[in-house]
Amino acid sequence: MTEVENSDYKPQILVAEDDAFQRLLLLDFLEDYNFRGTFLKLLSPLIYFLVTAVENGKIALDKLREENAHYDLVLLDLMMP
């Protein structure tokens, strides 16, 4: 077992998507992976990663600039114009 597997650390994902349908679709996809346990098989039996979703890039930048902010993955705009 690795050090990460023994800790309470949960990877964090920041989702920034202005299209509400796309954001909901992605959050649903990530939730499915969390509870099936097929993504990042670490830590807790139910929650493998934490997801924060925001409506636009400005809010995403604000989140990234917050003190103690740490995201392991940032997903931006699933569909570009």
Buried (B, 14 or more C-beta within 10 A) or exposed (E): EEEEEEEEEBBBBBBBBBEEEBBEEBBEEBEEBBEEBEBBEBBEEEEBBBBBBBBEEEBBEEBEEEEEEEBEEBBEBBEEE
